Amino acid sequence: MSWKQVLFLAYLMSLVLLIVFEGGSTMSVGSKTMAVDSKKASTGGSSKESLEKRVFMQASDASNFFKKRGKRSTKSRDELNAETRQMLAADEQRREYYEEQRNEFENFVEEERDEQDERSREQIEQWREYHYDGLYPPYLYNRHIV
């Protein structure tokens, strides 16, 4: 089968499904008069009322839903203040984190420098003891000039 035939069959099947399920969808989505007429015609009125309460909302709720701020409208002062507080809190947390990292690194560098100084001091002392001949004190400025 070519792709045109497959596409045509898919459209045909969706059309058949829409026609078959058209009756069930008009009850819950249709206008109020259709919902009232279908409620009167059916024998189970209480289940239809609960279904209607779940599907439809009150007019005041619907108007409040559409009065909410859209994407392009300006933000209220409360929204701006809340966003500013969140940004300031995030900046403060970031600043504290980087300060803590910097302090840890400085402590690490200081310890490494102290260890290196200790090792070099020990090596210098060992070199002085090895080369000391007993005639002069072991200071660098009293070494023999060769």
C-alpha positions in Angstrom: 0.0 0.0 0.0 1.2 3.5 -0.7 1.4 6.1 1.9 -1.6 8.0 0.4 -3.8 4.9 1.0 -2.6 4.5 4.5 -3.2 8.2 5.3 -6.7 8.0 3.7 -7.6 4.9 5.8 -6.4 6.6 9.0 -8.5 9.6 8.3 -11.5 7.4 7.5 -11.1 5.5 10.7 -10.9 8.6 12.8 -14.0 10.0 11.1 -15.9 6.8 11.8 -14.8 6.9 15.5 -15.9 10.5 15.8 -19.3 9.7 14.3 -19.7 6.7 16.6 -18.7 8.5 19.8 -20.5 11.8 19.0 -23.6 10.9 21.1 -21.6 10.4 24.3 -19.5 13.6 24.0 -22.5 16.0 23.4 -23.9 15.2 26.8 -20.9 16.4 28.8 -19.6 19.1 26.5 -22.8 20.5 25.0 -24.7 23.6 26.0 -26.8 23.8 29.2 -30.0 23.1 27.4 -28.6 19.9 26.0 -27.4 18.9 29.4 -30.7 19.7 31.0 -32.7 17.8 28.2 -30.4 14.8 28.5 -30.8 14.9 32.3 -34.6 14.9 32.0 -34.5 12.1 29.4 -32.3 9.8 31.4 -33.5 7.7 34.4 -30.3 8.1 36.5 -30.6 11.9 37.2 -28.4 11.9 40.3 -25.4 10.4 38.5 -25.8 13.0 35.7 -25.9 15.8 38.3 -22.6 14.7 39.9 -21.0 14.3 36.4 -22.2 17.8 35.5 -20.8 19.2 38.7 -17.4 17.7 37.9 -17.4 18.8 34.3 -18.9 22.3 34.6 -17.8 25.0 37.0 -19.6 27.9 38.5 -19.8 31.2 36.5 -17.9 33.1 39.2 -15.1 30.5 39.2 -15.0 30.6 35.4 -14.7 34.4 35.3 -11.9 34.4 37.9 -10.1 31.8 35.9 -10.1 34.0 32.8 -9.2 37.1 34.9 -5.9 35.7 35.9 -2.8 37.3 34.5 -1.8 36.4 31.0 1.7 35.8 29.8 2.3 39.3 28.4 0.5 41.4 31.0 2.5 43.1 33.8 3.2 41.4 37.0 1.6 42.6 40.3 3.7 44.2 43.0 3.4 41.0 45.2 4.7 38.8 42.4 7.6 41.1 41.8 8.4 41.2 45.5 8.2 37.4 45.8 10.5 37.0 42.8 13.0 39.5 44.1 13.0 37.8 47.5 13.7 34.4 45.8 16.5 35.9 43.7 18.1 37.5 46.8 17.9 34.3 48.7 19.5 32.3 45.9 22.2 34.9 45.6 22.9 34.7 49.3 23.1 30.9 49.2 25.4 31.1 46.2 27.6 33.6 47.9 27.8 31.6 51.1 28.7 28.4 49.2 31.5 30.1 47.2 32.9 31.7 50.4 32.9 28.3 52.1 34.7 26.7 49.1 37.2 29.6 49.1 37.9 29.2 52.8 38.4 25.5 52.5 40.8 26.0 49.6 42.8 28.6 51.5 43.1 26.3 54.5 44.3 23.5 52.3 46.9 25.7 50.6 48.1 27.0 54.0 48.5 23.5 55.3 50.3 22.4 52.2 52.6 25.4 52.5 53.3 24.7 56.1 54.1 21.1 55.4 56.5 22.1 52.6 58.2 24.7 54.8 58.6 22.0 57.5 60.1 19.5 55.0 62.5 22.1 53.6 63.5 23.2 57.1 64.2 19.6 58.0 66.3 19.1 54.9 68.3 22.3 55.6 69.0 21.1 59.2 70.1 17.7 57.9 72.4 19.3 55.4 73.9 21.6 58.1 74.5 18.7 60.4 76.1 16.6 57.7 78.4 19.4 56.6 79.3 20.8 60.0 83.0 20.3 60.8 82.9 21.5 64.5 85.0 24.5 64.0 82.4 27.2 63.3 78.8 27.5 64.3 76.4 26.1 61.7 75.2 29.3 60.2 75.2 30.0 56.5 77.3 33.2 56.8 80.1 31.4 58.6 80.7 28.8 56.0 84.2 28.2 54.6 85.0 30.1 51.4 86.6 27.8 49.0 
